Amino acid sequence: MDELINLVTQRAGIPADKARTAVDTVLGFVKQKLPSQFASQIDNIAAGKPISDIPVGLGEAAKERTGRIFGTE
C-alpha cells in the first residue's frame, strides 16, 4: 500500500495524505464492483502479498470484471 501511495504522491505531485485518500477511494470503488470473494484479494495485493498467494482463476476473473468496470472489454 505504501508503495502505491508513494507512486501516486510522486506522479500526481500531491502530499502523501491526499494520495492515501485517493488510493483508498479507488481501491474501495474497485472492491465494491468485484464479487465479494475477490474483493478481499484487493487488500492482499495492496498489502504487497505475492501474486502466488492469490487463488488460481482470480486474475482472469478480475481482468474480465475490471474490463467491464473501466470499459476496456
C-alpha positions as CSV (number, residue, x, y, z in Angstrom):
1,M,0.0,0.0,0.0
2,D,2.8,2.4,0.9
3,E,4.4,1.7,-2.5
4,L,1.2,2.7,-4.3
5,I,0.7,5.8,-2.1
6,N,4.3,6.8,-2.9
7,L,3.8,6.3,-6.6
8,V,0.6,8.5,-6.5
9,T,2.4,11.1,-4.5
10,Q,5.2,11.3,-7.0
11,R,3.2,11.1,-10.2
12,A,0.4,13.4,-9.1
13,G,2.6,15.7,-7.1
14,I,0.3,15.7,-4.1
15,P,1.0,15.2,-0.4
16,A,1.1,11.6,1.0
17,D,-2.1,12.1,3.0
18,K,-4.0,13.2,-0.1
19,A,-2.5,10.3,-2.1
20,R,-3.6,7.9,0.6
21,T,-7.2,9.2,0.4
22,A,-7.1,8.8,-3.4
23,V,-5.8,5.3,-3.2
24,D,-8.3,4.3,-0.5
25,T,-11.1,5.7,-2.6
26,V,-10.1,3.9,-5.8
27,L,-9.5,0.6,-4.0
28,G,-12.8,0.9,-2.3
29,F,-14.5,1.6,-5.6
30,V,-12.9,-1.5,-7.2
31,K,-13.7,-3.7,-4.3
32,Q,-17.4,-2.7,-4.5
33,K,-17.5,-3.7,-8.1
34,L,-15.9,-7.1,-7.7
35,P,-17.6,-10.2,-6.3
36,S,-17.0,-10.4,-2.6
37,Q,-14.7,-13.4,-2.8
38,F,-12.3,-11.3,-4.9
39,A,-12.7,-8.0,-3.1
40,S,-10.6,-9.3,-0.1
41,Q,-7.8,-10.1,-2.5
42,I,-7.5,-6.4,-3.4
43,D,-6.4,-5.9,0.2
44,N,-3.8,-8.7,-0.2
45,I,-2.5,-7.1,-3.3
46,A,-2.4,-3.7,-1.7
47,A,-0.5,-5.2,1.2
48,G,2.2,-6.4,-1.1
49,K,1.5,-10.1,-0.9
50,P,3.0,-12.1,-3.7
51,I,0.7,-12.9,-6.7
52,S,1.2,-16.6,-5.9
53,D,-0.9,-16.2,-2.8
54,I,-3.9,-15.2,-5.0
55,P,-6.3,-18.1,-5.8
56,V,-6.0,-19.6,-9.2
57,G,-8.5,-18.0,-11.6
58,L,-8.7,-14.7,-9.8
59,G,-6.5,-13.0,-12.4
60,E,-8.8,-13.9,-15.3
61,A,-12.0,-13.2,-13.4
62,A,-10.7,-9.9,-12.2
63,K,-9.5,-9.0,-15.7
64,E,-12.9,-9.7,-17.2
65,R,-14.7,-7.8,-14.4
66,T,-12.4,-4.8,-14.4
67,G,-12.7,-4.7,-18.2
68,R,-16.4,-4.1,-17.7
69,I,-15.8,-1.5,-14.9
70,F,-13.4,0.6,-17.0
71,G,-15.0,-0.1,-20.4
72,T,-12.0,-1.9,-21.8
73,E,-13.7,-5.1,-22.5
